[in-house]
Amino acid sequence: MVAQVEAVDEPPARRAAGRSWWRDGELLGGFLVHYGAAQWRDGYAALVDGGPAGAIRLGKGSWTTLDAGVPLDLAGTRVPPGTFYLALHKDPAGTWGLLAFPADAVRDGHVPPSAPDRLEPLLRVPLELARDREPVDELDIRVEFADDDPLRGRLVLAWGPYRLTAELAAAVTPPAERRFDTALDAMIGLLEAGEHRTFVETYADPRYLARAAGGLDAAVAAFGSGERPAALLRALRAAREAGVDVAADQEVVELPGDDLPRPLRFRWIEGRWRLLN
């Protein structure tokens, strides 16, 4: 039996803050915070400065949510990909934090956003509290990224004269086919199996294949003669053991080759890492 029905004729304005990362027209991932822009009132200052400890609603209307499509680090707390419902927390010492609840737990328990204390949070993120000389009339959640690092910044919750912040870092990785370590494993596997034709067809510079006299067959025969496959395999195994640090936007990778005439050079060409020499 339904004891009470609440109709919402004018839902509060829902806003969003976040970021997404793209490469070559392909989405690598992102995250988004949805929230209701609650109005600030002067009487709230007494609650911030001296109110009771405990879990506190964040925003107005329905739950404030975080949809994370990539792993995040918030003030040293790892946030895995997923959907989370958010609330604030104040401890007896006056220290603030952000609480993250699994979306399924909130929905299954029918927990309203006004009662975050009914659930145990999955994550607790410490927040830094500060006053700002320019107060805001409505809750403003935003993400500020450093100019020199698109993956690092801070999460800012501004309300009235107060600011709650947490350092933020996003772990954005290219798709599997773009990651060099995946290509490295595949190349080693082909050489170990003696699949020289597939190796050349898949990882050789297509410009070299286009110029090769005799076409693909001649290129495969030239590659398989002598000690080059064995020397290349040793170089790739050594690189895998040592680890190769490749940035998300890196276009060229160079590896040492002790048994080869010169270092190995790979370039991202036509959607694949290709061996240039």
N, C-alpha and C positions, 0 to 999 in steps of 0.2 A: 504494500500500500504506500502511495506517495503522500507524504505529509505536507510537503510544501513545494511549490513550483515557482521559480523565480524567472521572470521574463526580462530580457535585456533588450530594450528598444534602441538604445544608442550605445553600442559598445565603444569602449575607449579606443583611442587611436593606437593601432599596433605599429610598432616600428621595428626595424631590423638593423643589425650591425654585424659586420663580418668581412670576410675576404675570400677570394678564390684565386687560384693560380692556373694559368694556361700556358701551353707551349705548342707552337705550330698548329694553333687552332684546336688543340685537344685539352680537355679539362684534366688537370692533375689532381685536383682536390680543393677543398675549402671548408669553411665553417660559417655558421650564421647564428646569431642570437636574436630571438623574437621576444618583444616585451611590450607591455602597456605603459604609456608615458604618464605616470602618476604625477599629480600636481603637488608642488611643495607648499607647505604651510609653516608659518613661523613657529607654531607650537611644537613642531617636530624636533626642533633643535634641542629641547630639554630631553627628549627621548634618546637622541644620538649621544649627547654628552653624559647623561646620567640615568637613562632608562634601564629597565631590567634586562638581565642576560637571557639568551635563548635564541631559538630560530625565529626569523622575521621574514615576512612576505617581501618579495622583490617585484616591484612593478604593480600595475593595476589590471583588473580584469582577469583573464585566464593566466595560467602559469607562464612565467618567463622560461623559455626553452633554449637549449643549446643543441644545434645539429652539427656534429663534428664529422666531417668526411675524411679527416686526416688526424693522426695523433697530435695532440697538443701538449705543451708543457706550460702550466700556469703556476708561476712562483715556486717552481720545483716539484709540483704535483703533476704526474702524468695523467692525461685525460685520453682514454682510448677512443677510437671512432665510435660513434653511436649518438643516440638522442637522450638528453638529460633534462630534467626539470630543475630549476635553480631557485635558491632562496639565500638569504643572508643569515649570518650568525654573529652574535656578540657574546663574548665570554665575560665572566665577572670582573676581569682586569681591564675591560674596555677594548680588547683586541677584536678586530672584525675579520670575518672570513666569508667565503662563498661556499655554499653547500650544493652538491650535485646529486640528484636522485635518479635512479634508473627510471626511464619512462614507463616501463611495464609495471613496476612496483606502484607508481602513483596511480596509473589507470586501474590496475586490478584492485587496489585498495580504495578507489573512489575518494582519494584525498584531495580536498579543495586547496587552492593556493594560499588560503588564509590560515591553513593549519599544517605548516611544514614540520612542526615538532612531532607529528604523529609517526613519522618515518625515520629510520636510521639512514643517514646519507651514505652514498657509496664513496664520495670524495669530499675532502675539505681543503679548500684553497685559502691560504692566508692572504689578507688584503691589507694594504697600507692606507691609513686614514689621514687626510690632510684637509685644510681649509683653503678655499680659493677666494681671491679678491672679487671675482665676478660670479655671483651666484646665478643659477639657472632656475627657471620657474617650473620646469618639468624634468622628470627623470631622463637623463641622456646617457645611453650606453654606447660607447664607441671603441674602436680599435685604432691605435696609432702605431704605425710601423716606422722603423728607422729608415732614413734615406739611403744608407749604405748597405742595408740588409733587408730584403723583402720578406724574410722569414722570421724576423725578430721585432718585437715591439712591446706594447703593453695594452691591457684591457683597462678601460676607464669607466667607472660608474659615477656620474656626476648628478647630484641632487641638492638643490638649494645651494648653500655655501660649502658643501662637503664634496670631497673626491675620494673614492676608494679605487685603488689601482693594484694590478698584479702584472708582473713581467710575463711576457708571452713569447713562446717559440713554437713554430709549426714544423713538423717533420714531413715535408713534401718530397716524395720520391717519384721519379719518372715511371711510366708504365714499364712492365717487366721487359718488353722488347727493347726499351731505350736504356735500361740499366746495363752498364758495362760488365758487371760481375756475372749477370745472366748470360751475356754473349760469351764471356770468357769460359764459363763452364761448358757451353755448347761447342765451342771451338776445340777445347781439349777433348771432349767426348768423340768428336769426329776424327781427330788425329789419332787418338788411341785405337779407334776401330778401323783405321786405315781407309776411311771414307774420303779420299782425296778429291774426288770429283765433286761431291756434295760440299766439301769445305770451300773449294775454289769457286763454285757456282754461287755459294751463299755469302762468303765473306771477302772475296777478292774485289778490288776496286773495279766497278763496272766499266770505267773508262779504259782500264788496262785490257779487260776482256774484249772491248770493242776494237781495240787496236791490234790485238794479238793475231799474228799471221797463223792461219789454220784454225782460228776460232777456239771454242771451249776445249775441244779435244787436245789441241796442241798445248794450250795453257795448262791443262791437267797433267799432261805428260811431262812438261817442263818442271812443274812444281814437284812431281813425285820422284824425279831423278835426283840422285845424290843424297846428301845429308840434310837438306833443308827441312823436310817434315820433322825429323827427329830433333833438330836444333830448335825449330819453332816450338815444338811440344815442350821441350825443357824450359824455354823462356816463358811460355804461358803458364806452366805449372809453378815456376818460381814466382811469377807475378801474383798468382792466386794465393800462394802461401804467404807472401809478404803483405798482400792486401793492396788494392788500388782505390785511392780516394778520387772519385770523379764527381764534380759538381753537377747540379741538375741542368745547368745551361752550358755545360762544356761541350765543345764540338770536336776537339782533337785530344787523343790520348796517346802518350808516348811511353813505351816500355823498354827497359834495357834488354839487350840480347847478347850475352857474353860470347856465344858461339856463332853469332851472326855478324855479317860485315858492318852493320849499323843498327841503331835502335829501331824497334818496331813502332810504326806510326799507324794509328787507327783514326778514321774520321766518320762522323755520322752522315751517311749518304743514302738517299732514297729509302729512309725508314729503317736503316740497319747500320751497325758498326761494320766498317770495311777496312781491310788491311791495305795500306797504301804501298808497302814495299815488301 
